[in-house]
Amino acid sequence: MTEAATEPQRPGRSMTPLVLRGLLFLILGLFVLYYLFPLFVMIVTSLKPLAEIRQGSLLGLPQAVEFTHWETAWNSTCMGVTCVGLKPYFLNSVKLVVPAVFISTLLGAINGYALSKWRFRGSNIIFGLMLFGCFIPFQAVLLPMAIALGRMGLAGGTTGLVLVHVVYGLGFTTLFFRNYYVSIPDELVKAAKIDGAGFFTIFTHIILPLSAPVIVVTVIWQFTNIWNDFLFGVSFSQGGGQPVTVALNNIVNSTTGVKEYNVDMAAAIIAAAPTLLVYVVAGKYFIRGLTAGSVKG
């Protein structure tokens, strides 16, 4: 038996992975606290009375929990021709997000399917132009969009906003579906063609049932972008047709006397709650969907 074989294992070597793992979890925990700190401040501030907030206690828990600020932020209070309150505008965002997400996801799926399984002359150029549209900043399309909506008679309402978000999001949804469908074997489509299946028959009976991971990714992506959008909402809507992000800005800037930070914080949490809920419930599916089509074959 050699000397190396009889040499006892050093305890320091077996402890090194545990130390590194503990250090990794410590760093990740610090990042979690860093990112959750603003949310904690918002929640505790929304539950404090105004007098307690004025004392300057930012991190302290509320001595007297009050939910009246949430009711004030939610219910609409009209002052002249201006209504401040999230309830009607929250419903506007729901009416905006549901059709916009559905239409952009459906069109993106059809585009991705056509560009990956029904290749034609110029398909790569079309796909490249759609990718180019993903990088056009919001500000560059404000004036053309405003002119187009005005000529179609859709300016100032929810319908026009739906069209804007469908058009602007189509490049992203096409990208997601096209990259995912490339990983699906072409033999499935060829076999269906031999059996006499057409374009939409193959799409609805073969491609779409395999699309659950990328549909989740696309829905979460579009839902988050559309719900959190402010620039398009403030530019292409007016009056009672504005989304919740515009109403939140109105609440924060409508105070003429004492600044009610508790109401502002409650309104901000209500406006952000749907996107937080979506990521909490479906966040793991979002990561799985992003990696589902990363390898072909």
HELIX and SHEET records of a PDB file:
HELIX    1   1 GLU A    3  THR A    6  1                                   4    
HELIX    2   2 PRO A   11  SER A   46  1                                  36    
HELIX    3   3 LEU A   50  ARG A   54  1                                   5    
HELIX    4   4 THR A   68  TRP A   74  1                                   7    
HELIX    5   5 LYS A   87  LYS A  117  1                                  31    
HELIX    6   6 SER A  123  CYS A  134  1                                  12    
HELIX    7   7 PHE A  138  MET A  152  1                                  15    
HELIX    8   8 THR A  158  TYR A  181  1                                  24    
HELIX    9   9 ASP A  186  ILE A  194  1                                   9    
HELIX   10  10 PHE A  199  ILE A  202  1                                   4    
HELIX   11  11 PHE A  203  ILE A  207  3                                   5    
HELIX   12  12 LEU A  208  LEU A  210  5                                   3    
HELIX   13  13 ALA A  212  ASN A  228  1                                  17    
HELIX   14  14 LEU A  231  PHE A  236  1                                   6    
HELIX   15  15 GLY A  239  GLY A  241  5                                   3    
HELIX   16  16 VAL A  244  ASN A  253  1                                  10    
HELIX   17  17 TYR A  261  ALA A  292  1                                  32    
SHEET    1   A 2 THR A  77  MET A  79  0                                        
SHEET    2   A 2 THR A  82  VAL A  84 -1                                        
END                                                                             
